Amino acid sequence: MPSTRFETASGWIAGRHPELMAAIQRALVEGLLIPEGDRDIRVLEYPSAAFAPPPGRGPHYSVIEISLITGRSVTAKARLYAALQRELAAFGINAGDLKVILHDTPYENWGIRGAPLTPANIGFKVEV
């Protein structure tokens, strides 16, 4: 049930949004062992004047922020980082041009269908 936001400068994705989101989803499934259909990905592109990457980064510099339920192991997170880098390399994103930020959020801070999320109603294992 991760909630994923991909942010980058506009222009270089060039209409490949569905392919980009599919690549991110594959990495989430591989890294966090979530079900294939558990998808919540947003792609935000900014005009160059509104997106300032660190010095020395390439034109495809991107930031991925993922809110996820607390409980993933360091191993699962490392698996996710590697899968994201591998999947996004196909879009010209070099290792130094990808920043991934994970926000571990407890169950009680998630609500779905008007109710709090619990281990019983999530539908998959979080502690991976």
Beta strands, then each sheet from edge to edge (+ up, - down):
strand 1: 3-9
strand 2: 41-46
strand 3: 62-69
strand 4: 98-105
strand 5: 111-112
strand 6: 115-116
sheet 1: 2+ 1+ 3- 4-
sheet 2: 5+ 6-
end
